[in-house]
Amino acid sequence: MPKHWLAVLLLAVWASAHAEAPAPFSTDGCSEFPDGTPSQKTLWRDCCVAHDLAYWAGGSYAERMTADRELERCVGAVGEPAIAALMLAGVRVGGSPFWPTRFRWGYGWPWGRGYKALSHEERKQVEALSPKLNLGAR
């Protein structure tokens, strides 16, 4: 057994107790895309904010697919199915966790996390930091 086994054990315990927490939630609405039409400037903004919340939290590939499909459904529900399809294509390409952007999947965590299911502790952190959004029913 190594001479410094106690130091290694203590370092491991300290590291797990001090795992990086996500950054506070932030949103810019529809990230590089209009939040609505010229006559209804925020028509689908709530859809984008809900999508941003999922992207901020991150998680598995399946969770990202669910978030992207929910964005498409939500924008379609406000009467814009063509815009919804365009937005889905955009987030599928531009929202990869492997791009070092401010709107990538898992942007609340440090870049490089990729697709990784949240641990129980990470879910608790996300829930504690998640804003209580007052989004219109869609």
NUTORZA-432863 format. One record per residue (C-alpha): x, y, z. Coordinates in nm, 4 decimals. Example, Ala and Ser with C-alpha at 12.3 -4.5 7.8 and 13.67 -1.06 7.14 Angstrom:
2
<pt><X>1.2300</X><Y>-0.4500</Y><Z>0.7800</Z></pt>
<pt><X>1.3670</X><Y>-0.1060</Y><Z>0.7140</Z></pt>
***
This chain:
138
<pt><X>0.0000</X><Y>0.0000</Y><Z>0.0000</Z></pt>
<pt><X>0.1398</X><Y>0.3465</Y><Z>-0.0861</Z></pt>
<pt><X>0.2765</X><Y>0.5566</Y><Z>0.1977</Z></pt>
<pt><X>0.0415</X><Y>0.8408</Y><Z>0.1147</Z></pt>
<pt><X>-0.2807</X><Y>0.6380</Y><Z>0.0990</Z></pt>
<pt><X>-0.4474</X><Y>0.8566</Y><Z>0.3614</Z></pt>
<pt><X>-0.3649</X><Y>1.1731</Y><Z>0.1634</Z></pt>
<pt><X>-0.5021</X><Y>1.0154</Y><Z>-0.1545</Z></pt>
<pt><X>-0.8200</X><Y>0.9105</Y><Z>0.0264</Z></pt>
<pt><X>-0.8674</X><Y>1.2565</Y><Z>0.1773</Z></pt>
<pt><X>-0.8099</X><Y>1.4204</Y><Z>-0.1604</Z></pt>
<pt><X>-1.0714</X><Y>1.1953</Y><Z>-0.3205</Z></pt>
<pt><X>-1.3254</X><Y>1.2757</Y><Z>-0.0480</Z></pt>
<pt><X>-1.2524</X><Y>1.6480</Y><Z>-0.0773</Z></pt>
<pt><X>-1.2828</X><Y>1.6407</Y><Z>-0.4576</Z></pt>
<pt><X>-1.6192</X><Y>1.4653</Y><Z>-0.4483</Z></pt>
<pt><X>-1.7492</X><Y>1.7101</Y><Z>-0.1873</Z></pt>
<pt><X>-1.6308</X><Y>2.0063</Y><Z>-0.3947</Z></pt>
<pt><X>-1.7535</X><Y>1.8935</Y><Z>-0.7360</Z></pt>
<pt><X>-1.8175</X><Y>2.1891</Y><Z>-0.9575</Z></pt>
<pt><X>-2.1676</X><Y>2.3294</Y><Z>-0.9359</Z></pt>
<pt><X>-2.3430</X><Y>2.4600</Y><Z>-1.2450</Z></pt>
<pt><X>-2.3294</X><Y>2.8304</Y><Z>-1.3217</Z></pt>
<pt><X>-2.6473</X><Y>3.0260</Y><Z>-1.2463</Z></pt>
<pt><X>-2.9161</X><Y>2.9921</Y><Z>-1.5121</Z></pt>
<pt><X>-2.9046</X><Y>3.2474</Y><Z>-1.7913</Z></pt>
<pt><X>-3.1081</X><Y>3.2836</Y><Z>-2.1074</Z></pt>
<pt><X>-3.0972</X><Y>3.5022</Y><Z>-2.4149</Z></pt>
<pt><X>-3.4312</X><Y>3.3857</Y><Z>-2.5496</Z></pt>
<pt><X>-3.3934</X><Y>3.2252</Y><Z>-2.8879</Z></pt>
<pt><X>-3.0129</X><Y>3.2547</Y><Z>-2.9206</Z></pt>
<pt><X>-2.9238</X><Y>3.4076</Y><Z>-3.2568</Z></pt>
<pt><X>-3.2832</X><Y>3.3626</Y><Z>-3.3795</Z></pt>
<pt><X>-3.5826</X><Y>3.5972</Y><Z>-3.3508</Z></pt>
<pt><X>-3.8063</X><Y>3.5525</Y><Z>-3.0455</Z></pt>
<pt><X>-4.1162</X><Y>3.5999</Y><Z>-3.2603</Z></pt>
<pt><X>-4.2581</X><Y>3.7591</Y><Z>-3.5715</Z></pt>
<pt><X>-4.2310</X><Y>4.1283</Y><Z>-3.6638</Z></pt>
<pt><X>-4.5882</X><Y>4.1820</Y><Z>-3.5415</Z></pt>
<pt><X>-4.5602</X><Y>3.9537</Y><Z>-3.2336</Z></pt>
<pt><X>-4.2022</X><Y>4.0029</Y><Z>-3.1236</Z></pt>
<pt><X>-4.2050</X><Y>3.7455</Y><Z>-2.8414</Z></pt>
<pt><X>-4.4474</X><Y>3.4885</Y><Z>-2.9877</Z></pt>
<pt><X>-4.2321</X><Y>3.1825</Y><Z>-2.9195</Z></pt>
<pt><X>-3.9844</X><Y>3.3279</Y><Z>-2.6683</Z></pt>
<pt><X>-4.1291</X><Y>3.1237</Y><Z>-2.3789</Z></pt>
<pt><X>-4.0570</X><Y>2.8096</Y><Z>-2.5830</Z></pt>
<pt><X>-3.6938</X><Y>2.9151</Y><Z>-2.6145</Z></pt>
<pt><X>-3.6565</X><Y>3.0010</Y><Z>-2.2460</Z></pt>
<pt><X>-3.7896</X><Y>2.6567</Y><Z>-2.1474</Z></pt>
<pt><X>-3.5493</X><Y>2.5035</Y><Z>-2.4026</Z></pt>
<pt><X>-3.2627</X><Y>2.7079</Y><Z>-2.2560</Z></pt>
<pt><X>-3.3424</X><Y>2.5718</Y><Z>-1.9100</Z></pt>
<pt><X>-3.3039</X><Y>2.2165</Y><Z>-2.0401</Z></pt>
<pt><X>-2.9842</X><Y>2.3088</Y><Z>-2.2288</Z></pt>
<pt><X>-2.8391</X><Y>2.4830</Y><Z>-1.9243</Z></pt>
<pt><X>-2.8934</X><Y>2.1712</Y><Z>-1.7112</Z></pt>
<pt><X>-2.7608</X><Y>1.9315</Y><Z>-1.9751</Z></pt>
<pt><X>-2.7652</X><Y>1.5560</Y><Z>-1.9374</Z></pt>
<pt><X>-2.7858</X><Y>1.2620</Y><Z>-2.1727</Z></pt>
<pt><X>-2.8277</X><Y>1.2583</Y><Z>-2.5497</Z></pt>
<pt><X>-3.1843</X><Y>1.1308</Y><Z>-2.5057</Z></pt>
<pt><X>-3.2642</X><Y>1.4256</Y><Z>-2.2770</Z></pt>
<pt><X>-3.1342</X><Y>1.6644</Y><Z>-2.5423</Z></pt>
<pt><X>-3.3512</X><Y>1.4992</Y><Z>-2.8083</Z></pt>
<pt><X>-3.6530</X><Y>1.5392</Y><Z>-2.5789</Z></pt>
<pt><X>-3.5729</X><Y>1.9078</Y><Z>-2.5203</Z></pt>
<pt><X>-3.5308</X><Y>1.9740</Y><Z>-2.8921</Z></pt>
<pt><X>-3.8552</X><Y>1.7962</Y><Z>-2.9817</Z></pt>
<pt><X>-4.0363</X><Y>1.9925</Y><Z>-2.7092</Z></pt>
<pt><X>-3.9070</X><Y>2.3179</Y><Z>-2.8609</Z></pt>
<pt><X>-4.0394</X><Y>2.2069</Y><Z>-3.1994</Z></pt>
<pt><X>-4.3757</X><Y>2.1107</Y><Z>-3.0480</Z></pt>
<pt><X>-4.4052</X><Y>2.4356</Y><Z>-2.8528</Z></pt>
<pt><X>-4.3269</X><Y>2.6640</Y><Z>-3.1475</Z></pt>
<pt><X>-4.5626</X><Y>2.4622</Y><Z>-3.3663</Z></pt>
<pt><X>-4.8346</X><Y>2.5050</Y><Z>-3.1029</Z></pt>
<pt><X>-4.8213</X><Y>2.8844</Y><Z>-3.1378</Z></pt>
<pt><X>-4.9094</X><Y>2.8377</Y><Z>-3.5043</Z></pt>
<pt><X>-4.5629</X><Y>2.8346</Y><Z>-3.6601</Z></pt>
<pt><X>-4.4870</X><Y>2.4771</Y><Z>-3.7757</Z></pt>
<pt><X>-4.2444</X><Y>2.5890</Y><Z>-4.0492</Z></pt>
<pt><X>-4.0492</X><Y>2.8021</Y><Z>-3.8006</Z></pt>
<pt><X>-4.0573</X><Y>2.5078</Y><Z>-3.5569</Z></pt>
<pt><X>-3.8956</X><Y>2.2787</Y><Z>-3.8149</Z></pt>
<pt><X>-3.6306</X><Y>2.5402</Y><Z>-3.8943</Z></pt>
<pt><X>-3.5543</X><Y>2.5894</Y><Z>-3.5264</Z></pt>
<pt><X>-3.5264</X><Y>2.2143</Y><Z>-3.4719</Z></pt>
<pt><X>-3.2691</X><Y>2.1906</Y><Z>-3.7512</Z></pt>
<pt><X>-3.0771</X><Y>2.4832</Y><Z>-3.6034</Z></pt>
<pt><X>-3.0588</X><Y>2.3485</Y><Z>-3.2486</Z></pt>
<pt><X>-2.9666</X><Y>2.0008</Y><Z>-3.3683</Z></pt>
<pt><X>-2.6596</X><Y>2.1430</Y><Z>-3.5457</Z></pt>
<pt><X>-2.5730</X><Y>2.4438</Y><Z>-3.3304</Z></pt>
<pt><X>-2.6539</X><Y>2.3066</Y><Z>-2.9855</Z></pt>
<pt><X>-2.3985</X><Y>2.0282</Y><Z>-2.9727</Z></pt>
<pt><X>-2.2182</X><Y>2.0027</Y><Z>-2.6383</Z></pt>
<pt><X>-1.8940</X><Y>1.9813</Y><Z>-2.8347</Z></pt>
<pt><X>-1.9130</X><Y>2.3418</Y><Z>-2.9606</Z></pt>
<pt><X>-1.7565</X><Y>2.5925</Y><Z>-2.7185</Z></pt>
<pt><X>-2.0586</X><Y>2.8240</Y><Z>-2.7357</Z></pt>
<pt><X>-2.2748</X><Y>2.9945</Y><Z>-2.4766</Z></pt>
<pt><X>-2.5833</X><Y>2.8065</Y><Z>-2.6006</Z></pt>
<pt><X>-2.4485</X><Y>2.4495</Y><Z>-2.6266</Z></pt>
<pt><X>-2.6082</X><Y>2.1502</Y><Z>-2.4533</Z></pt>
<pt><X>-2.5066</X><Y>2.1635</Y><Z>-2.0864</Z></pt>
<pt><X>-2.3920</X><Y>2.5265</Y><Z>-2.0989</Z></pt>
<pt><X>-2.4404</X><Y>2.5583</Y><Z>-1.7240</Z></pt>
<pt><X>-2.1452</X><Y>2.3241</Y><Z>-1.6740</Z></pt>
<pt><X>-1.7855</X><Y>2.3761</Y><Z>-1.7831</Z></pt>
<pt><X>-1.7222</X><Y>2.3076</Y><Z>-2.1505</Z></pt>
<pt><X>-1.6146</X><Y>1.9521</Y><Z>-2.2237</Z></pt>
<pt><X>-1.8838</X><Y>1.7712</Y><Z>-2.0235</Z></pt>
<pt><X>-2.0486</X><Y>1.6355</Y><Z>-2.3390</Z></pt>
<pt><X>-2.3456</X><Y>1.4049</Y><Z>-2.2941</Z></pt>
<pt><X>-2.3447</X><Y>1.2861</Y><Z>-1.9377</Z></pt>
<pt><X>-2.6464</X><Y>1.1957</Y><Z>-1.7295</Z></pt>
<pt><X>-2.6734</X><Y>1.4076</Y><Z>-1.4185</Z></pt>
<pt><X>-2.5914</X><Y>1.2352</Y><Z>-1.0934</Z></pt>
<pt><X>-2.8366</X><Y>1.2520</Y><Z>-0.8058</Z></pt>
<pt><X>-2.6273</X><Y>1.5277</Y><Z>-0.6461</Z></pt>
<pt><X>-2.6062</X><Y>1.7232</Y><Z>-0.9735</Z></pt>
<pt><X>-2.9848</X><Y>1.6986</Y><Z>-1.0181</Z></pt>
<pt><X>-3.0273</X><Y>1.8444</Y><Z>-0.6701</Z></pt>
<pt><X>-2.7927</X><Y>2.1306</Y><Z>-0.7625</Z></pt>
<pt><X>-2.9837</X><Y>2.1978</Y><Z>-1.0859</Z></pt>
<pt><X>-3.3184</X><Y>2.1937</Y><Z>-0.9047</Z></pt>
<pt><X>-3.1874</X><Y>2.4341</Y><Z>-0.6409</Z></pt>
<pt><X>-3.0578</X><Y>2.6762</Y><Z>-0.9053</Z></pt>
<pt><X>-3.3479</X><Y>2.6448</Y><Z>-1.1497</Z></pt>
<pt><X>-3.5611</X><Y>2.9559</Y><Z>-1.1723</Z></pt>
<pt><X>-3.9331</X><Y>2.9300</Y><Z>-1.1250</Z></pt>
<pt><X>-4.0340</X><Y>3.0248</Y><Z>-1.4762</Z></pt>
<pt><X>-4.3772</X><Y>3.1717</Y><Z>-1.5329</Z></pt>
<pt><X>-4.4214</X><Y>3.0553</Y><Z>-1.8894</Z></pt>
<pt><X>-4.7509</X><Y>3.0695</Y><Z>-2.0695</Z></pt>
<pt><X>-4.9254</X><Y>2.7358</Y><Z>-2.1219</Z></pt>
<pt><X>-4.8401</X><Y>2.5902</Y><Z>-2.4586</Z></pt>
***
